[in-house]
Amino acid sequence: MPGETNGNRTDRENSSVNGKTTDAVTTITTLVVGMAPAMAMGNLYQTLAYNVGLAAMNQVFSQYQANINHQAITIVGIQRIFSK
């Protein structure tokens, strides 16, 4: 089991992993865990910005289509006025 002594040395001391390697892995793990909330918020902000942009694009397209319909209705109305 970890932490048990083997003679005068613990399992950690008998391990073939260098202490610097363990420190590096611990540091990177801490960094990743510490950055997780910021990465999540960044992802959320990018998603929101994309969706707001998409909504604006849909609104512009809708206005364009409405403008075309209004012009067509106006032309049909004028044709009916002049055809009588």
CNS distance restraints for C-alpha pairs under 8 A (distance, minus, plus):
assign (resid   2 and name CA) (resid  11 and name CA) 5.96 0.50 0.50
assign (resid   2 and name CA) (resid  12 and name CA) 7.60 0.50 0.50
assign (resid   3 and name CA) (resid  10 and name CA) 5.74 0.50 0.50
assign (resid   3 and name CA) (resid  11 and name CA) 5.69 0.50 0.50
assign (resid   3 and name CA) (resid  12 and name CA) 7.02 0.50 0.50
assign (resid   4 and name CA) (resid  10 and name CA) 5.79 0.50 0.50
assign (resid   4 and name CA) (resid  11 and name CA) 6.29 0.50 0.50
assign (resid   5 and name CA) (resid   9 and name CA) 5.50 0.50 0.50
assign (resid   5 and name CA) (resid  10 and name CA) 4.36 0.50 0.50
assign (resid   5 and name CA) (resid  11 and name CA) 6.47 0.50 0.50
assign (resid   6 and name CA) (resid  10 and name CA) 5.96 0.50 0.50
assign (resid   6 and name CA) (resid  11 and name CA) 7.06 0.50 0.50
assign (resid   9 and name CA) (resid  13 and name CA) 5.97 0.50 0.50
assign (resid   9 and name CA) (resid  14 and name CA) 6.70 0.50 0.50
assign (resid  10 and name CA) (resid  14 and name CA) 6.37 0.50 0.50
assign (resid  11 and name CA) (resid  15 and name CA) 6.08 0.50 0.50
assign (resid  17 and name CA) (resid  21 and name CA) 6.80 0.50 0.50
assign (resid  17 and name CA) (resid  22 and name CA) 7.10 0.50 0.50
assign (resid  18 and name CA) (resid  22 and name CA) 6.54 0.50 0.50
assign (resid  19 and name CA) (resid  23 and name CA) 6.16 0.50 0.50
assign (resid  20 and name CA) (resid  24 and name CA) 6.08 0.50 0.50
assign (resid  21 and name CA) (resid  25 and name CA) 6.18 0.50 0.50
assign (resid  22 and name CA) (resid  26 and name CA) 6.08 0.50 0.50
assign (resid  23 and name CA) (resid  27 and name CA) 6.01 0.50 0.50
assign (resid  24 and name CA) (resid  28 and name CA) 6.18 0.50 0.50
assign (resid  25 and name CA) (resid  29 and name CA) 6.04 0.50 0.50
assign (resid  26 and name CA) (resid  30 and name CA) 6.08 0.50 0.50
assign (resid  27 and name CA) (resid  31 and name CA) 6.10 0.50 0.50
assign (resid  28 and name CA) (resid  32 and name CA) 6.09 0.50 0.50
assign (resid  29 and name CA) (resid  33 and name CA) 6.14 0.50 0.50
assign (resid  30 and name CA) (resid  34 and name CA) 5.93 0.50 0.50
assign (resid  31 and name CA) (resid  35 and name CA) 6.05 0.50 0.50
assign (resid  32 and name CA) (resid  36 and name CA) 6.17 0.50 0.50
assign (resid  35 and name CA) (resid  39 and name CA) 6.11 0.50 0.50
assign (resid  36 and name CA) (resid  40 and name CA) 6.08 0.50 0.50
assign (resid  37 and name CA) (resid  41 and name CA) 6.19 0.50 0.50
assign (resid  38 and name CA) (resid  42 and name CA) 6.05 0.50 0.50
assign (resid  39 and name CA) (resid  43 and name CA) 6.09 0.50 0.50
assign (resid  40 and name CA) (resid  44 and name CA) 6.16 0.50 0.50
assign (resid  41 and name CA) (resid  45 and name CA) 6.09 0.50 0.50
assign (resid  42 and name CA) (resid  46 and name CA) 6.17 0.50 0.50
assign (resid  43 and name CA) (resid  47 and name CA) 6.17 0.50 0.50
assign (resid  44 and name CA) (resid  48 and name CA) 6.13 0.50 0.50
assign (resid  45 and name CA) (resid  49 and name CA) 6.03 0.50 0.50
assign (resid  46 and name CA) (resid  50 and name CA) 6.11 0.50 0.50
assign (resid  47 and name CA) (resid  51 and name CA) 6.18 0.50 0.50
assign (resid  48 and name CA) (resid  52 and name CA) 6.08 0.50 0.50
assign (resid  49 and name CA) (resid  53 and name CA) 6.11 0.50 0.50
assign (resid  50 and name CA) (resid  54 and name CA) 6.09 0.50 0.50
assign (resid  51 and name CA) (resid  55 and name CA) 6.07 0.50 0.50
assign (resid  52 and name CA) (resid  56 and name CA) 6.20 0.50 0.50
assign (resid  53 and name CA) (resid  57 and name CA) 6.15 0.50 0.50
assign (resid  54 and name CA) (resid  58 and name CA) 6.13 0.50 0.50
assign (resid  55 and name CA) (resid  59 and name CA) 6.18 0.50 0.50
assign (resid  56 and name CA) (resid  60 and name CA) 6.26 0.50 0.50
assign (resid  57 and name CA) (resid  61 and name CA) 6.21 0.50 0.50
assign (resid  58 and name CA) (resid  62 and name CA) 6.03 0.50 0.50
assign (resid  59 and name CA) (resid  63 and name CA) 6.16 0.50 0.50
assign (resid  60 and name CA) (resid  64 and name CA) 6.17 0.50 0.50
assign (resid  61 and name CA) (resid  65 and name CA) 6.21 0.50 0.50
assign (resid  62 and name CA) (resid  66 and name CA) 6.09 0.50 0.50
assign (resid  63 and name CA) (resid  67 and name CA) 6.07 0.50 0.50
assign (resid  64 and name CA) (resid  68 and name CA) 6.37 0.50 0.50
assign (resid  65 and name CA) (resid  69 and name CA) 6.27 0.50 0.50
assign (resid  66 and name CA) (resid  70 and name CA) 6.12 0.50 0.50
assign (resid  67 and name CA) (resid  71 and name CA) 6.20 0.50 0.50
assign (resid  68 and name CA) (resid  72 and name CA) 6.20 0.50 0.50
assign (resid  69 and name CA) (resid  73 and name CA) 6.10 0.50 0.50
assign (resid  70 and name CA) (resid  74 and name CA) 6.08 0.50 0.50
assign (resid  71 and name CA) (resid  75 and name CA) 6.19 0.50 0.50
assign (resid  72 and name CA) (resid  76 and name CA) 6.19 0.50 0.50
assign (resid  73 and name CA) (resid  77 and name CA) 6.08 0.50 0.50
assign (resid  74 and name CA) (resid  78 and name CA) 6.15 0.50 0.50
assign (resid  75 and name CA) (resid  79 and name CA) 6.13 0.50 0.50
assign (resid  76 and name CA) (resid  80 and name CA) 6.24 0.50 0.50
assign (resid  77 and name CA) (resid  81 and name CA) 6.27 0.50 0.50
assign (resid  78 and name CA) (resid  82 and name CA) 6.24 0.50 0.50
assign (resid  79 and name CA) (resid  83 and name CA) 5.93 0.50 0.50
assign (resid  80 and name CA) (resid  84 and name CA) 6.66 0.50 0.50
